[in-house]
């Protein structure tokens, strides 16, 4: 008979689900697990902003609409699909440097800040 070996310990579903949802596990463990898994996936795919990027956005009066955030999200996905690690995203008169894997905007520049600027430590660019 073949023996199945598991390299990682299996975590019971009840441990994954928050304690206030434990009663639901017995009733329908599959839907609760799916919901929790989906919420964790969504958290991983959220765009984050570094402290430095937030300061730059505020000091340079850069406000992002929901549509612009969706464009940045799509740009990060395209960069990830091409294997880019650190990307320059140019959107109109605004530029962002982002870490693709962590989906984190590292810095931002707009208008006058773009002139004579050199972007370093990037391995790809997405123009949207």
N, C-alpha and C positions, 0 to 999 in steps of 0.2 A: 504494500500500500504506500502511496506517495504521501509524504508529510508536508504540510504547508507551514512555512516559517514566515513570521511577521517581524520585520525589522523595527517597526515602531509600535509602541503600546497603543492599544485601542482605547480611546476615551469614551466612556459611556455617554450617551446622549444627555442624560440627566445632568452631567457635570457641565456640559456645554451651555445648556439653557439656564438662564438666570433663575435664582432660587424662587422668585415669585411666580414663575411659570411651571414649576415642577409638577403641579397637579394636572396640567394639560398634557404632559408627556405621556402619561398612561392612556389618556383618551385618544390622542392622535399624534404620535411622535413624529411621523413623517412630515406633516405640514408645519409643525413648530420648528423642526430642524431646518426645513427648507427656508422658512422665514428668517431664521437666525443666520443661516449661511448667506442668504441673499443680502441681508443688512451688513454683514461683515465684508462681502464683496463690494457693496456700494461704498462703504467707508474707505476701502483701499483705493477705489477709483476716484475719490474726491480730489479736487485740486486744492492744494495747500499753499499758503504764502509764508515765507520765512519772515522773521522779525524785520530783517533788513528790507525785504521787499515791501512790507506794509509801510515802513517809514518812507520809502521812496515813493510809493503810491500817494501817500498823504502829502508829503512835501512838494511833490510835482503835480498835485491836484489831478490825479488820474482816477477816474471813476469808471467802473466796468459794469455794463448792463448784463442782463441775463443772456442775451444773444452773444455778446462778446465772450462771456465765460464759456458758452457752448462752443464757440470757435476755438478758444484756447484748448478746451478739452479735446476737440477733434484734432488739433495740431499735435497735442501730446500723444494721442493715439497713433497718428501717422508716423511720428518720430519713433515711437516704440516699435512699430511694425518694421521699420527700416533698421532697427538695432542701434539707434542713436542713444547716447547716454546723457549728454548735456546739450541742450538745443537753444538756439536763438529763435524766438518767434517774433516775426514782424507783422503787426496788424495796423494798417493805416500809418499814422504818425507815432505809433507806440511800439517799443521793443521790450521783450521779456527774455530773460535767461532762465531756463528751467532745468531741473534734474528730472529726467524722464521717468526713471524707475520709481521714484518716490512721488512723482507728480507734484513737485514743489516748485513754485515760482521763487527764484532766488533774488532777482532784482528786476527793476523796471525803469525805463527811460522814455521820455516823450519830447517831441518837437525840438527845442534848442539843445537839449541834452544829447541828442543823437548826432549832431554835427561834430565832425572830427573825432568821433568816438571809435575806439578799437575794442572789439569783443574778443575776449580770450577764453581759453579752456572750454571751447565748444567743439563738438564733432559733427554738428549738423545744423541746418536752419530750415524753418518752415515759414513761408510767407503766405499770410492769409488776408 
